[in-house]
Amino acid sequence: MNHFNYKNKSLHCEDVDIPEIAAQVGTPFYLYSKATLIRHFQAFDSAFTVDHITCFATKSCSNIGIMSLFAKLGGGADIVSGGELFRALKAGMDPQKIVYSGVGKTRDELKYGLESGILMFNVESQQELLALQDVAAELGLIAPVSFRVNPDVDPKTHAYISTGLAKNKFGIPIETALDVYRQADGLSHINTVGVSCHIGSQLTDVSPFVESLQKVKGFVTALRDTGLDIKYIDLGGGLGITYDEETPPEPAVYAKALEEELGDIGCTLILEPGRVIVGNAGILVTKVLYTKQGGKKFTIVDAGMNDLTRPSLYGAYHKILPVVDYGQGVETGDVVGPICETGDFLAKEQEVPVSKSADLLAVMSAGAYGFTMSSNYNSRPRVAEVLVDGDKVHIIRKRETLEMLIAGEVIPE
Ligand SMILES: Cc1ncc(COP(=O)(O)O)c(C=O)c1O
């Protein structure tokens, strides 16, 4: 459930009429509903009855105005870079609720994580382990480590967002991971505290999660048999959402299935949800510039693939709705942006509103991997982000200016 609804044929975010926001901030802009963000976080977090930490996946939506909401609700953060760590801390996340994943952490990033006192590093290779040992020794600190194991489970999702197959770059094969734990146990500045895995994103079926938990659980038992104390099981994120007609399990169904499989293993469960919390709590609002009939009907809008990359990158579907429904009806066509790439589209051969210049369109389900994947391609300033709270409108990120496009650039003498 979300808080984007029509009132008097005009799309509202909570109590605010979207055309009013467009008049205030210009277009395009990302728009988030605070009530929806809170509702989704709580629905997920409260679905678990075992000892757990919900570490929001920063990469999905990293605005500190949004992350701070989750911090206040007791959430933590899953991060994959020093930049995300900086954001999580600025948003008020407790370092002891921050877990750090990613295959390519630099020494500077490892140092930053150690100095910040994060809960654990989800280490993804033997070489990363040795780098972490080295950096921790230099600092005179002990690094809390969980290895990210790759369980070779098919998440049955888009190939680009599958991460738990043997052919993917992520984690350490679960069959050989025992050796790495043994090695880590012998290192002076490493303390192994957990096991982590993340098999992919936008999963619409609970069974791959259960299958990977079965493997992780067996592995934790094997580690304990060797005398290692494993306190945390981190199952990553990945629960899918409805973009079109998908029917992913509700968080309660997902949580129940995991808890049943987990049994009384006595570990704190860590979860790293992103999309399921923010995906349907945000939209992208864009304005129609022109329409034209080529080989097919094109609606040209002021947002492009640099603002929302998912359709171009993954062929992802986003429903497009009219912000004001004046009975214009729908037609089959493409909604395209101003970028000089044929791959620049927000909708391809799908049902879209019949539109004319200056109409506003809402690109739905854009809260996750929307703004965070945006870029300045074609030298387009990145758009504003707006958070609505009841009848209040907060600009949580200003639209970039032209000056910001060249900040840091230098013409050599
Ligand atoms: C390590 C890790 N954790 C969590 C997530 C969040 O996934 P989702 O947004 O599908 O919940 C991702 C996404 O790629 C990830 O790589």
The ligand as an ORCA input file, in Angstrom:
! r2SCAN-3c Opt
* xyz 0 1
  C      24.745     -6.851     -0.597
  C      23.394     -6.334     -0.894
  N      22.499     -6.242      0.102
  C      21.257     -5.768     -0.101
  C      20.842     -5.366     -1.354
  C      19.458     -4.816     -1.489
  O      18.662     -5.526     -2.355
  P      17.139     -5.131     -2.525
  O      17.066     -3.679     -2.823
  O      16.669     -5.973     -3.637
  O      16.454     -5.458     -1.233
  C      21.721     -5.459     -2.428
  C      21.290     -5.074     -3.779
  O      21.885     -5.275     -4.768
  C      23.033     -5.945     -2.191
  O      23.929     -6.026     -3.178
*
